[in-house]
Amino acid sequence: DCFARNGTVRRGLKWWWADSPKRWLAWLMLNPSDAPASPEDPTTCRLTYFTRNWPDDEPYDGWIAVNLYPFVEGSPKALWERRRKLTDSEKAEWDSDMKTNLEDVREVGRMAAKRVLAVSIT
């Protein structure tokens, strides 16, 4: 779990059930929620369930979740509202976080055995 900027940015979250993971699923989502990183979190439970039960020839050793936007918000609407209210200096910080995040997304995707786009319709 990689938090930054006083918990307002989360660049990734991972769960392993193997001591030395070699094969994992990469989940790409929109943005991290404000939920804590815990095994009881509903999203964590779903990702673990789907990864453990993914129909494939070999099992996975865990998963890594990355987000298109790394900014912690309770909903996409709150994310867009936050972006709209940024000052010029905050926009530069936002852009820097986005650049670093997209590099992380690219690296996780490159290293994963499988990549999955997770979409939630609410």
N, CA, C and O atoms as CSV, one atom per row, in Angstrom:
chain,resi,resn,atom,element,x,y,z
A,1,ASP,N,N,0.849,-1.167,0.000
A,1,ASP,CA,C,0.000,0.000,0.000
A,1,ASP,C,C,0.895,1.231,0.000
A,1,ASP,O,O,1.807,1.338,0.820
A,2,CYS,N,N,0.645,2.140,-0.896
A,2,CYS,CA,C,1.525,3.289,-1.066
A,2,CYS,C,C,0.714,4.582,-0.984
A,2,CYS,O,O,0.163,5.041,-1.984
A,3,PHE,N,N,0.646,5.166,0.219
A,3,PHE,CA,C,-0.042,6.443,0.398
A,3,PHE,C,C,0.967,7.579,0.309
A,3,PHE,O,O,2.143,7.393,0.621
A,4,ALA,N,N,0.515,8.746,-0.113
A,4,ALA,CA,C,1.344,9.944,-0.145
A,4,ALA,C,C,0.454,11.153,0.147
A,4,ALA,O,O,-0.770,11.039,0.209
A,5,ARG,N,N,1.076,12.280,0.320
A,5,ARG,CA,C,0.378,13.553,0.545
A,5,ARG,C,C,-0.689,13.436,1.637
A,5,ARG,O,O,-1.863,13.741,1.426
A,6,ASN,N,N,-0.238,12.985,2.810
A,6,ASN,CA,C,-1.123,12.877,3.981
A,6,ASN,C,C,-2.350,12.012,3.723
A,6,ASN,O,O,-3.446,12.319,4.191
A,7,GLY,N,N,-2.159,10.935,2.981
A,7,GLY,CA,C,-3.252,9.997,2.742
A,7,GLY,C,C,-4.223,10.403,1.657
A,7,GLY,O,O,-5.260,9.759,1.493
A,8,THR,N,N,-3.918,11.464,0.900
A,8,THR,CA,C,-4.838,11.898,-0.156
A,8,THR,C,C,-4.511,11.283,-1.515
A,8,THR,O,O,-5.275,11.428,-2.469
A,9,VAL,N,N,-3.377,10.598,-1.596
A,9,VAL,CA,C,-2.953,9.935,-2.831
A,9,VAL,C,C,-2.566,8.501,-2.493
A,9,VAL,O,O,-1.785,8.265,-1.571
A,10,ARG,N,N,-3.110,7.547,-3.236
A,10,ARG,CA,C,-2.741,6.135,-3.081
A,10,ARG,C,C,-2.363,5.623,-4.456
A,10,ARG,O,O,-3.192,5.585,-5.366
A,11,ARG,N,N,-1.091,5.225,-4.603
A,11,ARG,CA,C,-0.602,4.818,-5.917
A,11,ARG,C,C,-0.765,3.332,-6.174
A,11,ARG,O,O,-0.653,2.896,-7.320
A,12,GLY,N,N,-1.024,2.553,-5.159
A,12,GLY,CA,C,-1.203,1.131,-5.390
A,12,GLY,C,C,-1.583,0.407,-4.121
A,12,GLY,O,O,-1.396,0.911,-3.013
A,13,LEU,N,N,-2.116,-0.776,-4.302
A,13,LEU,CA,C,-2.478,-1.640,-3.189
A,13,LEU,C,C,-2.248,-3.062,-3.669
A,13,LEU,O,O,-2.638,-3.415,-4.782
A,14,LYS,N,N,-1.614,-3.885,-2.834
A,14,LYS,CA,C,-1.374,-5.268,-3.253
A,14,LYS,C,C,-1.646,-6.229,-2.113
A,14,LYS,O,O,-1.475,-5.912,-0.936
A,15,TRP,N,N,-2.084,-7.433,-2.516
A,15,TRP,CA,C,-2.327,-8.531,-1.582
A,15,TRP,C,C,-1.694,-9.783,-2.164
A,15,TRP,O,O,-1.977,-10.168,-3.299
A,16,TRP,N,N,-0.837,-10.412,-1.375
A,16,TRP,CA,C,-0.190,-11.668,-1.788
A,16,TRP,C,C,-0.626,-12.774,-0.849
A,16,TRP,O,O,-0.836,-12.539,0.341
A,17,TRP,N,N,-0.762,-13.970,-1.373
A,17,TRP,CA,C,-0.959,-15.141,-0.525
A,17,TRP,C,C,0.132,-16.164,-0.772
A,17,TRP,O,O,0.031,-17.308,-0.328
A,18,ALA,N,N,1.162,-15.761,-1.471
A,18,ALA,CA,C,2.357,-16.587,-1.670
A,18,ALA,C,C,3.543,-15.825,-1.083
A,18,ALA,O,O,3.596,-14.597,-1.140
A,19,ASP,N,N,4.491,-16.572,-0.520
A,19,ASP,CA,C,5.662,-15.930,0.091
A,19,ASP,C,C,6.505,-15.166,-0.927
A,19,ASP,O,O,6.984,-14.067,-0.649
A,20,SER,N,N,6.678,-15.745,-2.085
A,20,SER,CA,C,7.451,-15.096,-3.160
A,20,SER,C,C,6.589,-15.053,-4.415
A,20,SER,O,O,6.708,-15.921,-5.280
A,21,PRO,N,N,5.713,-14.037,-4.522
A,21,PRO,CA,C,4.792,-13.998,-5.659
A,21,PRO,C,C,5.520,-13.881,-6.997
A,21,PRO,O,O,6.429,-13.069,-7.172
A,22,LYS,N,N,5.083,-14.725,-7.930
A,22,LYS,CA,C,5.658,-14.711,-9.276
A,22,LYS,C,C,4.608,-14.401,-10.341
A,22,LYS,O,O,4.927,-13.957,-11.444
A,23,ARG,N,N,3.362,-14.646,-9.985
A,23,ARG,CA,C,2.265,-14.509,-10.952
A,23,ARG,C,C,1.099,-13.804,-10.271
A,23,ARG,O,O,0.546,-14.304,-9.291
A,24,TRP,N,N,0.728,-12.627,-10.803
A,24,TRP,CA,C,-0.386,-11.905,-10.188
A,24,TRP,C,C,-1.239,-11.216,-11.232
A,24,TRP,O,O,-0.838,-11.020,-12.379
A,25,LEU,N,N,-2.441,-10.855,-10.784
A,25,LEU,CA,C,-3.363,-10.085,-11.611
A,25,LEU,C,C,-3.169,-8.612,-11.287
A,25,LEU,O,O,-3.002,-8.248,-10.123
A,26,ALA,N,N,-3.192,-7.771,-12.299
A,26,ALA,CA,C,-3.184,-6.327,-12.110
A,26,ALA,C,C,-4.588,-5.812,-12.387
A,26,ALA,O,O,-5.131,-6.038,-13.468
A,27,TRP,N,N,-5.169,-5.132,-11.434
A,27,TRP,CA,C,-6.496,-4.555,-11.571
A,27,TRP,C,C,-6.354,-3.062,-11.788
A,27,TRP,O,O,-5.725,-2.382,-10.977
A,28,LEU,N,N,-6.922,-2.534,-12.861
A,28,LEU,CA,C,-6.930,-1.100,-13.122
A,28,LEU,C,C,-8.328,-0.578,-12.829
A,28,LEU,O,O,-9.319,-1.028,-13.402
A,29,MET,N,N,-8.373,0.388,-11.915
A,29,MET,CA,C,-9.649,0.985,-11.529
A,29,MET,C,C,-9.578,2.498,-11.739
A,29,MET,O,O,-8.543,3.013,-12.162
A,30,LEU,N,N,-10.650,3.204,-11.454
A,30,LEU,CA,C,-10.690,4.642,-11.714
A,30,LEU,C,C,-9.903,5.431,-10.677
A,30,LEU,O,O,-8.949,6.129,-11.021
A,31,ASN,N,N,-10.296,5.327,-9.405
A,31,ASN,CA,C,-9.593,6.034,-8.338
A,31,ASN,C,C,-9.779,5.296,-7.021
A,31,ASN,O,O,-10.785,4.614,-6.826
A,32,PRO,N,N,-8.800,5.431,-6.105
A,32,PRO,CA,C,-8.920,4.735,-4.828
A,32,PRO,C,C,-9.986,5.380,-3.944
A,32,PRO,O,O,-10.153,6.600,-3.933
A,33,SER,N,N,-10.693,4.546,-3.213
A,33,SER,CA,C,-11.697,5.068,-2.291
A,33,SER,C,C,-11.008,5.535,-1.011
A,33,SER,O,O,-9.793,5.409,-0.857
A,34,ASP,N,N,-11.797,6.065,-0.116
A,34,ASP,CA,C,-11.261,6.502,1.165
A,34,ASP,C,C,-11.290,5.376,2.208
A,34,ASP,O,O,-11.087,5.629,3.395
A,35,ALA,N,N,-11.539,4.144,1.773
A,35,ALA,CA,C,-11.560,2.998,2.681
A,35,ALA,C,C,-10.131,2.614,3.077
A,35,ALA,O,O,-9.201,2.787,2.289
A,36,PRO,N,N,-9.958,2.097,4.289
A,36,PRO,CA,C,-8.624,1.660,4.700
A,36,PRO,C,C,-8.222,0.390,3.964
A,36,PRO,O,O,-9.074,-0.346,3.467
A,37,ALA,N,N,-6.931,0.139,3.899
A,37,ALA,CA,C,-6.426,-1.100,3.298
A,37,ALA,C,C,-6.618,-2.209,4.317
A,37,ALA,O,O,-5.814,-2.371,5.235
A,38,SER,N,N,-7.686,-2.967,4.149
A,38,SER,CA,C,-7.977,-4.040,5.100
A,38,SER,C,C,-8.619,-5.205,4.371
A,38,SER,O,O,-9.302,-5.020,3.363
A,39,PRO,N,N,-8.392,-6.430,4.895
A,39,PRO,CA,C,-8.988,-7.602,4.238
A,39,PRO,C,C,-10.511,-7.590,4.262
A,39,PRO,O,O,-11.144,-8.291,3.473
A,40,GLU,N,N,-11.109,-6.804,5.155
A,40,GLU,CA,C,-12.565,-6.750,5.261
A,40,GLU,C,C,-13.195,-5.714,4.335
A,40,GLU,O,O,-14.417,-5.683,4.191
A,41,ASP,N,N,-12.379,-4.864,3.705
A,41,ASP,CA,C,-12.913,-3.857,2.793
A,41,ASP,C,C,-13.617,-4.557,1.627
A,41,ASP,O,O,-13.067,-5.508,1.072
A,42,PRO,N,N,-14.823,-4.112,1.241
A,42,PRO,CA,C,-15.557,-4.791,0.171
A,42,PRO,C,C,-14.791,-4.898,-1.150
A,42,PRO,O,O,-14.847,-5.936,-1.809
A,43,THR,N,N,-14.082,-3.847,-1.542
A,43,THR,CA,C,-13.325,-3.918,-2.799
A,43,THR,C,C,-12.194,-4.930,-2.687
A,43,THR,O,O,-11.978,-5.724,-3.602
A,44,THR,N,N,-11.478,-4.907,-1.580
A,44,THR,CA,C,-10.402,-5.873,-1.352
A,44,THR,C,C,-10.950,-7.299,-1.397
A,44,THR,O,O,-10.346,-8.183,-2.005
A,45,CYS,N,N,-12.087,-7.517,-0.755
A,45,CYS,CA,C,-12.709,-8.856,-0.764
A,45,CYS,C,C,-13.058,-9.293,-2.184
A,45,CYS,O,O,-12.814,-10.439,-2.561
A,46,ARG,N,N,-13.632,-8.378,-2.971
A,46,ARG,CA,C,-14.008,-8.728,-4.346
A,46,ARG,C,C,-12.778,-9.040,-5.204
A,46,ARG,O,O,-12.762,-10.026,-5.941
A,47,LEU,N,N,-11.747,-8.189,-5.100
A,47,LEU,CA,C,-10.544,-8.423,-5.902
A,47,LEU,C,C,-9.883,-9.744,-5.521
A,47,LEU,O,O,-9.423,-10.484,-6.391
A,48,THR,N,N,-9.836,-10.036,-4.241
A,48,THR,CA,C,-9.256,-11.308,-3.791
A,48,THR,C,C,-10.078,-12.484,-4.296
A,48,THR,O,O,-9.524,-13.463,-4.795
A,49,TYR,N,N,-11.400,-12.393,-4.169
A,49,TYR,CA,C,-12.272,-13.467,-4.638
A,49,TYR,C,C,-12.091,-13.707,-6.137
A,49,TYR,O,O,-11.873,-14.840,-6.566
A,50,PHE,N,N,-12.183,-12.638,-6.928
A,50,PHE,CA,C,-12.069,-12.804,-8.385
A,50,PHE,C,C,-10.685,-13.296,-8.797
A,50,PHE,O,O,-10.568,-14.112,-9.712
A,51,THR,N,N,-9.644,-12.815,-8.139
A,51,THR,CA,C,-8.290,-13.264,-8.481
A,51,THR,C,C,-8.093,-14.735,-8.139
A,51,THR,O,O,-7.541,-15.491,-8.939
A,52,ARG,N,N,-8.537,-15.140,-6.965
A,52,ARG,CA,C,-8.384,-16.553,-6.555
A,52,ARG,C,C,-9.210,-17.492,-7.443
A,52,ARG,O,O,-8.851,-18.657,-7.616
A,53,ASN,N,N,-10.310,-16.987,-8.003
A,53,ASN,CA,C,-11.212,-17.833,-8.784
A,53,ASN,C,C,-11.154,-17.563,-10.277
A,53,ASN,O,O,-12.020,-18.020,-11.024
A,54,TRP,N,N,-10.143,-16.826,-10.720
A,54,TRP,CA,C,-10.027,-16.504,-12.142
A,54,TRP,C,C,-9.811,-17.787,-12.938
A,54,TRP,O,O,-8.925,-18.571,-12.596
A,55,PRO,N,N,-10.596,-18.025,-13.990
A,55,PRO,CA,C,-10.434,-19.259,-14.768
A,55,PRO,C,C,-9.157,-19.188,-15.619
A,55,PRO,O,O,-9.116,-18.506,-16.644
A,56,ASP,N,N,-8.145,-19.889,-15.182
A,56,ASP,CA,C,-6.872,-19.873,-15.877
A,56,ASP,C,C,-6.173,-21.202,-15.612
A,56,ASP,O,O,-6.576,-21.952,-14.722
A,57,ASP,N,N,-5.138,-21.490,-16.375
A,57,ASP,CA,C,-4.415,-22.752,-16.215
A,57,ASP,C,C,-3.617,-22.813,-14.919
A,57,ASP,O,O,-3.480,-23.884,-14.327
A,58,GLU,N,N,-3.096,-21.692,-14.477
A,58,GLU,CA,C,-2.294,-21.639,-13.264
A,58,GLU,C,C,-2.911,-20.659,-12.280
A,58,GLU,O,O,-3.483,-19.650,-12.693
A,59,PRO,N,N,-2.804,-20.940,-10.980
A,59,PRO,CA,C,-3.340,-19.986,-10.000
A,59,PRO,C,C,-2.442,-18.745,-9.898
A,59,PRO,O,O,-1.278,-18.763,-10.300
A,60,TYR,N,N,-3.008,-17.687,-9.357
A,60,TYR,CA,C,-2.270,-16.447,-9.142
A,60,TYR,C,C,-1.806,-16.376,-7.697
A,60,TYR,O,O,-2.422,-16.953,-6.801
A,61,ASP,N,N,-0.706,-15.658,-7.486
A,61,ASP,CA,C,-0.123,-15.512,-6.149
A,61,ASP,C,C,-0.652,-14.288,-5.423
A,61,ASP,O,O,-0.270,-14.033,-4.281
A,62,GLY,N,N,-1.525,-13.527,-6.069
A,62,GLY,CA,C,-2.068,-12.323,-5.462
A,62,GLY,C,C,-2.479,-11.330,-6.523
A,62,GLY,O,O,-2.629,-11.670,-7.696
A,63,TRP,N,N,-2.660,-10.086,-6.086
A,63,TRP,CA,C,-3.091,-9.042,-7.008
A,63,TRP,C,C,-2.483,-7.705,-6.617
A,63,TRP,O,O,-2.089,-7.484,-5.472
A,64,ILE,N,N,-2.419,-6.823,-7.603
A,64,ILE,CA,C,-2.044,-5.431,-7.392
A,64,ILE,C,C,-3.139,-4.582,-8.023
A,64,ILE,O,O,-3.527,-4.798,-9.171
A,65,ALA,N,N,-3.633,-3.612,-7.256
A,65,ALA,CA,C,-4.619,-2.665,-7.779
A,65,ALA,C,C,-3.931,-1.326,-8.005
A,65,ALA,O,O,-3.252,-0.798,-7.124
A,66,VAL,N,N,-4.120,-0.796,-9.194
A,66,VAL,CA,C,-3.662,0.553,-9.526
A,66,VAL,C,C,-4.858,1.305,-10.078
A,66,VAL,O,O,-5.858,0.705,-10.472
A,67,ASN,N,N,-4.746,2.610,-10.101
A,67,ASN,CA,C,-5.872,3.443,-10.509
A,67,ASN,C,C,-5.467,4.424,-11.583
A,67,ASN,O,O,-4.341,4.922,-11.593
A,68,LEU,N,N,-6.385,4.699,-12.484
A,68,LEU,CA,C,-6.136,5.698,-13.510
A,68,LEU,C,C,-5.818,7.045,-12.853
A,68,LEU,O,O,-4.909,7.756,-13.280
A,69,TYR,N,N,-6.577,7.380,-11.815
A,69,TYR,CA,C,-6.333,8.581,-11.012
A,69,TYR,C,C,-5.952,8.125,-9.606
A,69,TYR,O,O,-6.701,7.352,-9.008
A,70,PRO,N,N,-4.822,8.569,-9.052
A,70,PRO,CA,C,-4.378,8.083,-7.751
A,70,PRO,C,C,-4.971,8.825,-6.556
A,70,PRO,O,O,-4.554,8.583,-5.424
A,71,PHE,N,N,-5.918,9.707,-6.775
A,71,PHE,CA,C,-6.407,10.595,-5.730
A,71,PHE,C,C,-7.543,9.946,-4.952
A,71,PHE,O,O,-8.542,9.521,-5.532
A,72,VAL,N,N,-7.380,9.873,-3.637
A,72,VAL,CA,C,-8.345,9.206,-2.759
A,72,VAL,C,C,-9.600,10.063,-2.630
A,72,VAL,O,O,-9.554,11.198,-2.156
A,73,GLU,N,N,-10.703,9.499,-3.057
A,73,GLU,CA,C,-12.009,10.140,-2.935
A,73,GLU,C,C,-13.057,9.050,-2.777
A,73,GLU,O,O,-12.851,7.909,-3.190
A,74,GLY,N,N,-14.179,9.411,-2.179
A,74,GLY,CA,C,-15.247,8.453,-1.966
A,74,GLY,C,C,-16.060,8.126,-3.202
A,74,GLY,O,O,-16.772,7.122,-3.237
A,75,SER,N,N,-15.953,8.984,-4.234
A,75,SER,CA,C,-16.724,8.753,-5.456
A,75,SER,C,C,-16.060,9.488,-6.618
A,75,SER,O,O,-15.327,10.451,-6.397
A,76,PRO,N,N,-16.306,9.047,-7.847
A,76,PRO,CA,C,-15.792,9.787,-9.009
A,76,PRO,C,C,-16.287,11.237,-9.036
A,76,PRO,O,O,-15.537,12.135,-9.418
A,77,LYS,N,N,-17.526,11.470,-8.639
A,77,LYS,CA,C,-18.065,12.830,-8.625
A,77,LYS,C,C,-17.231,13.724,-7.706
A,77,LYS,O,O,-16.925,14.864,-8.055
A,78,ALA,N,N,-16.867,13.208,-6.541
A,78,ALA,CA,C,-16.034,13.984,-5.607
A,78,ALA,C,C,-14.650,14.238,-6.204
A,78,ALA,O,O,-14.060,15.294,-5.978
A,79,LEU,N,N,-14.137,13.282,-6.959
A,79,LEU,CA,C,-12.834,13.452,-7.617
A,79,LEU,C,C,-12.891,14.609,-8.614
A,79,LEU,O,O,-12.013,15.472,-8.611
A,80,TRP,N,N,-13.908,14.632,-9.457
A,80,TRP,CA,C,-14.023,15.694,-10.462
A,80,TRP,C,C,-14.236,17.048,-9.800
A,80,TRP,O,O,-13.708,18.059,-10.262
A,81,GLU,N,N,-15.004,17.070,-8.723
A,81,GLU,CA,C,-15.238,18.324,-8.000
A,81,GLU,C,C,-13.925,18.828,-7.389
A,81,GLU,O,O,-13.636,20.023,-7.435
A,82,ARG,N,N,-13.154,17.941,-6.833
A,82,ARG,CA,C,-11.851,18.303,-6.270
A,82,ARG,C,C,-10.949,18.897,-7.351
A,82,ARG,O,O,-10.300,19.918,-7.125
A,83,ARG,N,N,-10.907,18.268,-8.512
A,83,ARG,CA,C,-10.054,18.738,-9.607
A,83,ARG,C,C,-10.480,20.137,-10.064
A,83,ARG,O,O,-9.641,20.994,-10.340
A,84,ARG,N,N,-11.771,20.347,-10.136
A,84,ARG,CA,C,-12.304,21.628,-10.599
A,84,ARG,C,C,-11.899,22.782,-9.678
A,84,ARG,O,O,-11.734,23.908,-10.147
A,85,LYS,N,N,-11.738,22.526,-8.387
A,85,LYS,CA,C,-11.456,23.572,-7.397
A,85,LYS,C,C,-9.971,23.834,-7.157
A,85,LYS,O,O,-9.628,24.675,-6.326
A,86,LEU,N,N,-9.090,23.139,-7.860
A,86,LEU,CA,C,-7.657,23.295,-7.611
A,86,LEU,C,C,-7.140,24.673,-8.019
A,86,LEU,O,O,-7.573,25.251,-9.016
A,87,THR,N,N,-6.204,25.179,-7.222
A,87,THR,CA,C,-5.493,26.403,-7.590
A,87,THR,C,C,-4.421,26.037,-8.611
A,87,THR,O,O,-4.188,24.855,-8.865
A,88,ASP,N,N,-3.768,27.034,-9.196
A,88,ASP,CA,C,-2.726,26.764,-10.188
A,88,ASP,C,C,-1.585,25.934,-9.611
A,88,ASP,O,O,-1.104,25.011,-10.268
A,89,SER,N,N,-1.143,26.248,-8.389
A,89,SER,CA,C,-0.049,25.469,-7.795
A,89,SER,C,C,-0.503,24.038,-7.481
A,89,SER,O,O,0.280,23.097,-7.610
A,90,GLU,N,N,-1.746,23.877,-7.075
A,90,GLU,CA,C,-2.270,22.532,-6.818
A,90,GLU,C,C,-2.416,21.739,-8.114
A,90,GLU,O,O,-2.247,20.520,-8.118
A,91,LYS,N,N,-2.727,22.423,-9.209
A,91,LYS,CA,C,-2.822,21.740,-10.507
A,91,LYS,C,C,-1.469,21.191,-10.934
A,91,LYS,O,O,-1.400,20.105,-11.509
A,92,ALA,N,N,-0.392,21.922,-10.663
A,92,ALA,CA,C,0.952,21.436,-10.989
A,92,ALA,C,C,1.279,20.189,-10.174
A,92,ALA,O,O,1.873,19.245,-10.693
A,93,GLU,N,N,0.896,20.181,-8.909
A,93,GLU,CA,C,1.095,19.011,-8.056
A,93,GLU,C,C,0.266,17.830,-8.564
A,93,GLU,O,O,0.752,16.701,-8.616
A,94,TRP,N,N,-0.979,18.095,-8.935
A,94,TRP,CA,C,-1.877,17.076,-9.503
A,94,TRP,C,C,-1.231,16.448,-10.737
A,94,TRP,O,O,-1.181,15.225,-10.870
A,95,ASP,N,N,-0.736,17.306,-11.643
A,95,ASP,CA,C,-0.114,16.810,-12.873
A,95,ASP,C,C,1.119,15.957,-12.577
A,95,ASP,O,O,1.344,14.941,-13.234
A,96,SER,N,N,1.908,16.364,-11.597
A,96,SER,CA,C,3.086,15.590,-11.205
A,96,SER,C,C,2.674,14.219,-10.648
A,96,SER,O,O,3.268,13.197,-10.993
A,97,ASP,N,N,1.653,14.211,-9.787
A,97,ASP,CA,C,1.140,12.941,-9.249
A,97,ASP,C,C,0.612,12.050,-10.365
A,97,ASP,O,O,0.821,10.838,-10.342
A,98,MET,N,N,-0.071,12.641,-11.341
A,98,MET,CA,C,-0.606,11.864,-12.460
A,98,MET,C,C,0.522,11.231,-13.273
A,98,MET,O,O,0.433,10.064,-13.653
A,99,LYS,N,N,1.571,11.986,-13.539
A,99,LYS,CA,C,2.692,11.461,-14.315
A,99,LYS,C,C,3.343,10.277,-13.603
A,99,LYS,O,O,3.585,9.238,-14.219
A,100,THR,N,N,3.625,10.427,-12.315
A,100,THR,CA,C,4.225,9.341,-11.538
A,100,THR,C,C,3.295,8.142,-11.490
A,100,THR,O,O,3.739,7.002,-11.627
A,101,ASN,N,N,2.010,8.392,-11.295
A,101,ASN,CA,C,1.032,7.311,-11.232
A,101,ASN,C,C,0.969,6.528,-12.541
A,101,ASN,O,O,0.948,5.297,-12.527
A,102,LEU,N,N,0.938,7.231,-13.664
A,102,LEU,CA,C,0.848,6.542,-14.955
A,102,LEU,C,C,2.099,5.706,-15.228
A,102,LEU,O,O,2.018,4.672,-15.891
A,103,GLU,N,N,3.249,6.143,-14.724
A,103,GLU,CA,C,4.457,5.314,-14.825
A,103,GLU,C,C,4.289,4.033,-14.008
A,103,GLU,O,O,4.685,2.954,-14.447
A,104,ASP,N,N,3.693,4.159,-12.807
A,104,ASP,CA,C,3.415,2.976,-11.975
A,104,ASP,C,C,2.443,2.037,-12.666
A,104,ASP,O,O,2.655,0.825,-12.680
A,105,VAL,N,N,1.379,2.583,-13.239
A,105,VAL,CA,C,0.377,1.767,-13.939
A,105,VAL,C,C,1.040,0.993,-15.070
A,105,VAL,O,O,0.791,-0.200,-15.241
A,106,ARG,N,N,1.868,1.660,-15.827
A,106,ARG,CA,C,2.577,1.015,-16.945
A,106,ARG,C,C,3.469,-0.121,-16.438
A,106,ARG,O,O,3.481,-1.204,-17.024
A,107,GLU,N,N,4.206,0.112,-15.369
A,107,GLU,CA,C,5.122,-0.900,-14.831
A,107,GLU,C,C,4.358,-2.103,-14.266
A,107,GLU,O,O,4.728,-3.248,-14.524
A,108,VAL,N,N,3.311,-1.850,-13.509
A,108,VAL,CA,C,2.502,-2.951,-12.960
A,108,VAL,C,C,1.890,-3.757,-14.096
A,108,VAL,O,O,1.902,-4.987,-14.060
A,109,GLY,N,N,1.362,-3.083,-15.095
A,109,GLY,CA,C,0.780,-3.779,-16.242
A,109,GLY,C,C,1.795,-4.616,-16.991
A,109,GLY,O,O,1.490,-5.721,-17.440
A,110,ARG,N,N,3.001,-4.092,-17.125
A,110,ARG,CA,C,4.057,-4.819,-17.832
A,110,ARG,C,C,4.454,-6.092,-17.082
A,110,ARG,O,O,4.745,-7.113,-17.706
A,111,MET,N,N,4.468,-6.037,-15.760
A,111,MET,CA,C,4.951,-7.164,-14.965
A,111,MET,C,C,3.868,-8.197,-14.625
A,111,MET,O,O,4.196,-9.325,-14.258
A,112,ALA,N,N,2.610,-7.836,-14.738
A,112,ALA,CA,C,1.516,-8.729,-14.336
A,112,ALA,C,C,1.319,-9.861,-15.329
A,112,ALA,O,O,1.571,-9.708,-16.524
A,113,ALA,N,N,0.867,-10.998,-14.818
A,113,ALA,CA,C,0.536,-12.131,-15.684
A,113,ALA,C,C,-0.734,-11.847,-16.482
A,113,ALA,O,O,-0.891,-12.322,-17.606
A,114,LYS,N,N,-1.629,-11.073,-15.894
A,114,LYS,CA,C,-2.882,-10.701,-16.565
A,114,LYS,C,C,-3.287,-9.328,-16.072
A,114,LYS,O,O,-3.060,-8.976,-14.914
A,115,ARG,N,N,-3.896,-8.549,-16.971
A,115,ARG,CA,C,-4.363,-7.223,-16.655
A,115,ARG,C,C,-5.883,-7.181,-16.816
A,115,ARG,O,O,-6.428,-7.676,-17.803
A,116,VAL,N,N,-6.567,-6.573,-15.816
A,116,VAL,CA,C,-8.023,-6.536,-15.825
A,116,VAL,C,C,-8.488,-5.112,-15.560
A,116,VAL,O,O,-8.021,-4.461,-14.626
A,117,LEU,N,N,-9.399,-4.641,-16.379
A,117,LEU,CA,C,-10.019,-3.333,-16.160
A,117,LEU,C,C,-11.277,-3.563,-15.348
A,117,LEU,O,O,-12.177,-4.291,-15.766
A,118,ALA,N,N,-11.332,-2.937,-14.183
A,118,ALA,CA,C,-12.486,-3.088,-13.302
A,118,ALA,C,C,-13.379,-1.871,-13.453
A,118,ALA,O,O,-12.924,-0.741,-13.280
A,119,VAL,N,N,-14.644,-2.091,-13.775
A,119,VAL,CA,C,-15.597,-1.013,-13.980
A,119,VAL,C,C,-16.744,-1.185,-13.005
A,119,VAL,O,O,-17.306,-2.273,-12.870
A,120,SER,N,N,-17.083,-0.109,-12.332
A,120,SER,CA,C,-18.218,-0.128,-11.426
A,120,SER,C,C,-19.262,0.844,-11.957
A,120,SER,O,O,-18.952,2.000,-12.244
A,121,ILE,N,N,-20.469,0.387,-12.086
A,121,ILE,CA,C,-21.553,1.237,-12.574
A,121,ILE,C,C,-22.478,1.498,-11.399
A,121,ILE,O,O,-23.114,0.590,-10.864
A,122,THR,N,N,-22.534,2.773,-11.011
A,122,THR,CA,C,-23.401,3.131,-9.877
A,122,THR,C,C,-24.383,4.195,-10.268
A,122,THR,O,O,-25.192,4.621,-9.444
